[in-house]
Every structure is written in structure tokens, then in C-alpha cells.
Amino acid sequence: GQPQKGCRIWQLRKGVDVTMRFIGYEDLIKRFGEPDADNYTQVFDGDLGTNDLEQIYAICRDSPPPGYQGYRMALSDVVELYDEDGSSFHYVDRFGFQQIDFEPSEPTQDFDMKMQL
């Protein structure tokens, strides 16, 4: 099998346009464009014992693991699988997942921007 990857779950922040929640990928693209990492907050970071997106979805929907701080996984959430080589991001769609470009900003960038003000 392939090496186990870490898993992060991203969910839309409170205060984000409510019509962005729980919609399929195509509808999101038509109405709002690509998923924007700035609209999301990380609700989990850990090892779920699998790299299989369907299994990850089932775990986070049916019995979220310790440390999981969001609502049960649903449409519009983003699953990040990562290892030392980088990350891949997957939008939870109506049927399955859409791989997306999704780069959350690093805390160091926020710090640098504050220093320039």
C-alpha cells in the first residue's frame, strides 16, 4: 500500500455567504469561482488511518475523531491529504470529490504583512 498521509479537514468559516455552504462544485464555480482558502478554517488535523477519500468522508460524517472541531462532514468541505512532498486538496462534491487548487495562507505570511503596516 501507499504510505499513510496526514489529513486536514477545512470547513467554511462562520460569516461566509451562507449560499456557499452545502453546494456542489459546479454550482460553486458558476456562482463564486474556485473555492477560496480564505473562506475556510481548519477543523481537524491528524491521522485517520486511511488515504481513501470515501472512508475519510464516512469517518468524519458518522463518528468524527477526537480533536475534530467542526460539524459532521458535508458538501462544500475540503479534505487535504499531505506528506513531506506536499498536499492535495479535494472538494466534497455531490458525488465524490473534485481535486482543487487550494492554498491556505501560512501564519508567517500574516505576520510579515502586519510588520509592513
Helices and strands as residue ranges (DSSP letters): E 6-12, G 18-20, H 25-32, G 37-39, E 40-46, H 53-62, E 78-83, E 86-92, E 97-100, H 107-116
